[in-house]
Amino acid sequence: MNQDQLKLKLDEYTDHKDFQIIFSGKHSKKVDGLYHPEKQEIIIHNKNFSEENGLMYTALHELAHHIDFSDNRGKTTRNAHGGEFRAIFHSLLSKAIEMGDYDEFEDPFLDQVVQFVCIVFFLSGQIGFHPSVEGELLNDLLQLFNFHNTYC
C-alpha cells in the first residue's frame, strides 16, 4: 500500500479529511509514525513494516491524534495519549476490524509482549531469580507498555 492508497483508506474512517499522509521512506528505532498538528501531517516510517497490518495500526493511531487534535483545538494542556485519544483510537481499531482492514490477532505489539514474556520465563527457569536481570527485563516491558499505552 502506498501513501495515496493509505490516505484514501483512512478517509473512510473520518470526516476530518484535512490531513496528509507522508511515507518517510526511512526506518526508525524510536517510533513507527508521528503526527504534526500544526501541518496536519501524518508521517509514517514505512520501512518499519514488512506487512500491512502493522502499517494500518500505526496509521490509525496517528489518525486518532489528528481527530483528537481537530476536535480539541485550543486546548493547550492536553495529554497526547489521554482518555479522549484512547477512546477515538479504540473506536477506529474496532471499525478497522469490522471492515477487515486490521487483524487484531496479528498485532506486532502483542507479538513483542509474548516474546518478552517467554524470555522472562526462560531466564527465570535458567538462572533463578536475580533482581538485576528481572528488574531490567521488567523495566523493558514497562517501556514497551508505555510506548503502546493505548492498550492501557
CYANA upper distance limits for C-alpha pairs under 8 A (distance plus 0.5 A):
  1 MET  CA      5 GLN  CA      6.44
  1 MET  CA      6 LEU  CA      6.92
  1 MET  CA     52 GLU  CA      7.84
  2 ASN  CA      6 LEU  CA      6.70
  2 ASN  CA     23 PHE  CA      8.47
  3 GLN  CA      7 LYS  CA      6.59
  3 GLN  CA     21 ILE  CA      6.42
  3 GLN  CA     22 ILE  CA      6.75
  3 GLN  CA     23 PHE  CA      6.60
  4 ASP  CA      8 LEU  CA      6.85
  4 ASP  CA     21 ILE  CA      7.94
  5 GLN  CA      9 LYS  CA      6.72
  6 LEU  CA     10 LEU  CA      6.58
  6 LEU  CA     21 ILE  CA      8.04
  7 LYS  CA     11 ASP  CA      6.59
  7 LYS  CA     20 GLN  CA      7.79
  7 LYS  CA     21 ILE  CA      6.53
  8 LEU  CA     12 GLU  CA      7.42
  9 LYS  CA     13 TYR  CA      8.00
 10 LEU  CA     14 THR  CA      7.60
 10 LEU  CA     59 ALA  CA      8.33
 10 LEU  CA     60 LEU  CA      8.00
 10 LEU  CA     63 LEU  CA      8.09
 11 ASP  CA     15 ASP  CA      7.72
 11 ASP  CA     16 HIS  CA      8.32
 11 ASP  CA     17 LYS  CA      6.41
 13 TYR  CA     92 LEU  CA      7.47
 13 TYR  CA     95 LYS  CA      8.30
 14 THR  CA     67 ILE  CA      8.29
 16 HIS  CA     66 HIS  CA      8.42
 16 HIS  CA     67 ILE  CA      7.00
 16 HIS  CA     70 SER  CA      7.99
 18 ASP  CA     40 GLN  CA      7.58
 19 PHE  CA     40 GLN  CA      5.37
 19 PHE  CA     41 GLU  CA      6.09
 19 PHE  CA     42 ILE  CA      7.67
 19 PHE  CA     66 HIS  CA      8.14
 20 GLN  CA     40 GLN  CA      6.94
 20 GLN  CA     41 GLU  CA      5.29
 20 GLN  CA     42 ILE  CA      6.52
 21 ILE  CA     41 GLU  CA      6.54
 21 ILE  CA     42 ILE  CA      5.42
 21 ILE  CA     43 ILE  CA      6.61
 21 ILE  CA     44 ILE  CA      7.92
 22 ILE  CA     41 GLU  CA      7.60
 22 ILE  CA     42 ILE  CA      6.64
 22 ILE  CA     43 ILE  CA      5.38
 22 ILE  CA     44 ILE  CA      6.68
 23 PHE  CA     43 ILE  CA      6.44
 23 PHE  CA     44 ILE  CA      5.42
 23 PHE  CA     45 HIS  CA      6.47
 23 PHE  CA     46 ASN  CA      6.22
 24 SER  CA     43 ILE  CA      6.97
 24 SER  CA     44 ILE  CA      6.51
 24 SER  CA     45 HIS  CA      5.66
 24 SER  CA     46 ASN  CA      7.00
 25 GLY  CA     45 HIS  CA      6.76
 25 GLY  CA     46 ASN  CA      6.38
 25 GLY  CA     47 LYS  CA      6.52
 26 LYS  CA     45 HIS  CA      5.89
 26 LYS  CA     46 ASN  CA      6.98
 26 LYS  CA     47 LYS  CA      5.76
 26 LYS  CA     48 ASN  CA      8.03
 27 HIS  CA     45 HIS  CA      6.15
 27 HIS  CA     46 ASN  CA      7.40
 27 HIS  CA     47 LYS  CA      5.16
 27 HIS  CA     48 ASN  CA      5.56
 28 SER  CA     32 ASP  CA      7.05
 28 SER  CA     45 HIS  CA      6.91
 28 SER  CA     47 LYS  CA      8.37
 28 SER  CA     48 ASN  CA      7.11
 31 VAL  CA     45 HIS  CA      8.23
 32 ASP  CA     44 ILE  CA      6.70
 32 ASP  CA     45 HIS  CA      5.84
 32 ASP  CA     46 ASN  CA      8.08
 32 ASP  CA     48 ASN  CA      6.86
 32 ASP  CA     58 THR  CA      7.06
 33 GLY  CA     42 ILE  CA      7.70
 33 GLY  CA     43 ILE  CA      5.92
 33 GLY  CA     44 ILE  CA      4.83
 33 GLY  CA     45 HIS  CA      6.16
 33 GLY  CA     58 THR  CA      6.79
 33 GLY  CA     59 ALA  CA      7.92
 33 GLY  CA     62 GLU  CA      7.39
 34 LEU  CA     42 ILE  CA      6.43
 34 LEU  CA     43 ILE  CA      5.81
 34 LEU  CA     44 ILE  CA      7.21
 34 LEU  CA     62 GLU  CA      6.65
 35 TYR  CA     40 GLN  CA      7.65
 35 TYR  CA     41 GLU  CA      6.27
 35 TYR  CA     42 ILE  CA      5.12
 35 TYR  CA     43 ILE  CA      6.72
 35 TYR  CA     62 GLU  CA      6.24
 35 TYR  CA     63 LEU  CA      8.49
 35 TYR  CA     65 HIS  CA      7.19
 35 TYR  CA     66 HIS  CA      7.51
 36 HIS  CA     40 GLN  CA      6.08
 36 HIS  CA     41 GLU  CA      5.68
 36 HIS  CA     42 ILE  CA      7.00
 36 HIS  CA     43 ILE  CA      8.38
 37 PRO  CA     41 GLU  CA      7.22
 37 PRO  CA     66 HIS  CA      7.32
 37 PRO  CA     69 PHE  CA      7.39
 40 GLN  CA     66 HIS  CA      7.52
 42 ILE  CA     59 ALA  CA      8.22
 42 ILE  CA     62 GLU  CA      6.73
 42 ILE  CA     63 LEU  CA      7.84
 44 ILE  CA     58 THR  CA      8.11
 44 ILE  CA     59 ALA  CA      7.69
 46 ASN  CA     55 LEU  CA      7.71
 49 PHE  CA     54 GLY  CA      6.90
 49 PHE  CA     55 LEU  CA      6.64
 51 GLU  CA     55 LEU  CA      7.43
 52 GLU  CA     56 MET  CA      6.48
 53 ASN  CA     57 TYR  CA      6.75
 53 ASN  CA    101 ASP  CA      8.19
 53 ASN  CA    102 TYR  CA      6.21
 53 ASN  CA    103 ASP  CA      7.12
 53 ASN  CA    106 GLU  CA      7.48
 53 ASN  CA    107 ASP  CA      7.70
 54 GLY  CA     58 THR  CA      6.76
 54 GLY  CA    107 ASP  CA      7.21
 54 GLY  CA    108 PRO  CA      6.74
 55 LEU  CA     59 ALA  CA      6.59
 56 MET  CA     60 LEU  CA      6.53
 56 MET  CA    101 ASP  CA      7.88
 56 MET  CA    102 TYR  CA      7.10
 57 TYR  CA     61 HIS  CA      6.67
 57 TYR  CA     93 LEU  CA      8.06
 57 TYR  CA    102 TYR  CA      7.61
 58 THR  CA     62 GLU  CA      6.74
 59 ALA  CA     63 LEU  CA      6.51
 60 LEU  CA     64 ALA  CA      6.56
 60 LEU  CA     89 PHE  CA      7.37
 60 LEU  CA     92 LEU  CA      7.02
 60 LEU  CA     93 LEU  CA      7.55
 61 HIS  CA     65 HIS  CA      7.17
 61 HIS  CA     89 PHE  CA      6.48
 62 GLU  CA     66 HIS  CA      6.96
 63 LEU  CA     67 ILE  CA      6.72
 64 ALA  CA     68 ASP  CA      6.44
 64 ALA  CA     85 PHE  CA      6.79
 64 ALA  CA     88 ILE  CA      6.21
 64 ALA  CA     89 PHE  CA      5.61
 64 ALA  CA     92 LEU  CA      7.94
 65 HIS  CA     69 PHE  CA      6.41
 65 HIS  CA     80 ALA  CA      7.88
 65 HIS  CA     85 PHE  CA      7.06
 66 HIS  CA     70 SER  CA      6.46
 67 ILE  CA     71 ASP  CA      6.55
 67 ILE  CA     88 ILE  CA      8.16
 68 ASP  CA     72 ASN  CA      6.60
 68 ASP  CA     84 GLU  CA      7.46
 68 ASP  CA     85 PHE  CA      6.26
 68 ASP  CA     88 ILE  CA      7.73
 69 PHE  CA     73 ARG  CA      6.29
 78 ARG  CA     82 GLY  CA      7.96
 80 ALA  CA     85 PHE  CA      7.53
 81 HIS  CA     85 PHE  CA      6.04
 81 HIS  CA     86 ARG  CA      6.92
 81 HIS  CA    149 ASN  CA      7.89
 81 HIS  CA    150 THR  CA      7.52
 82 GLY  CA     86 ARG  CA      6.76
 83 GLY  CA     87 ALA  CA      6.66
 84 GLU  CA     88 ILE  CA      6.77
 85 PHE  CA     89 PHE  CA      6.56
 86 ARG  CA     90 HIS  CA      6.49
 86 ARG  CA    150 THR  CA      6.21
 87 ALA  CA     91 SER  CA      6.62
 88 ILE  CA     92 LEU  CA      6.73
 89 PHE  CA     93 LEU  CA      6.67
 89 PHE  CA    150 THR  CA      8.21
 90 HIS  CA     94 SER  CA      6.58
 91 SER  CA     95 LYS  CA      6.73
 92 LEU  CA     96 ALA  CA      6.60
 93 LEU  CA     97 ILE  CA      6.66
 93 LEU  CA    102 TYR  CA      7.81
 94 SER  CA     98 GLU  CA      6.77
 95 LYS  CA     99 MET  CA      6.59
 96 ALA  CA    100 GLY  CA      6.49
 96 ALA  CA    101 ASP  CA      5.43
 96 ALA  CA    102 TYR  CA      5.74
 97 ILE  CA    101 ASP  CA      6.50
 97 ILE  CA    102 TYR  CA      5.45
 97 ILE  CA    103 ASP  CA      6.49
 97 ILE  CA    104 GLU  CA      7.48
103 ASP  CA    107 ASP  CA      7.57
106 GLU  CA    110 LEU  CA      8.50
106 GLU  CA    111 ASP  CA      8.26
107 ASP  CA    111 ASP  CA      6.90
108 PRO  CA    112 GLN  CA      6.84
109 PHE  CA    113 VAL  CA      6.88
109 PHE  CA    148 HIS  CA      8.16
110 LEU  CA    114 VAL  CA      6.67
111 ASP  CA    115 GLN  CA      6.69
112 GLN  CA    116 PHE  CA      6.55
113 VAL  CA    117 VAL  CA      6.62
113 VAL  CA    141 LEU  CA      8.02
113 VAL  CA    144 LEU  CA      8.46
114 VAL  CA    118 CYS  CA      6.68
115 GLN  CA    119 ILE  CA      6.80
116 PHE  CA    120 VAL  CA      6.77
116 PHE  CA    141 LEU  CA      7.80
117 VAL  CA    121 PHE  CA      6.72
118 CYS  CA    122 PHE  CA      6.54
119 ILE  CA    123 LEU  CA      6.49
120 VAL  CA    124 SER  CA      6.47
120 VAL  CA    134 GLU  CA      7.77
120 VAL  CA    137 LEU  CA      7.56
121 PHE  CA    125 GLY  CA      6.71
122 PHE  CA    126 GLN  CA      6.68
123 LEU  CA    127 ILE  CA      6.35
123 LEU  CA    128 GLY  CA      7.88
124 SER  CA    128 GLY  CA      5.47
124 SER  CA    129 PHE  CA      6.36
124 SER  CA    134 GLU  CA      8.38
129 PHE  CA    134 GLU  CA      7.69
130 HIS  CA    134 GLU  CA      6.58
131 PRO  CA    135 GLY  CA      5.81
132 SER  CA    136 GLU  CA      6.54
133 VAL  CA    137 LEU  CA      6.70
134 GLU  CA    138 LEU  CA      6.36
135 GLY  CA    139 ASN  CA      6.52
136 GLU  CA    140 ASP  CA      6.78
137 LEU  CA    141 LEU  CA      6.80
138 LEU  CA    142 LEU  CA      6.66
139 ASN  CA    143 GLN  CA      6.73
140 ASP  CA    144 LEU  CA      6.72
141 LEU  CA    145 PHE  CA      6.77
142 LEU  CA    146 ASN  CA      6.51
143 GLN  CA    147 PHE  CA      6.50
144 LEU  CA    148 HIS  CA      6.86
145 PHE  CA    149 ASN  CA      5.97
145 PHE  CA    151 TYR  CA      8.18
145 PHE  CA    152 CYS  CA      8.46
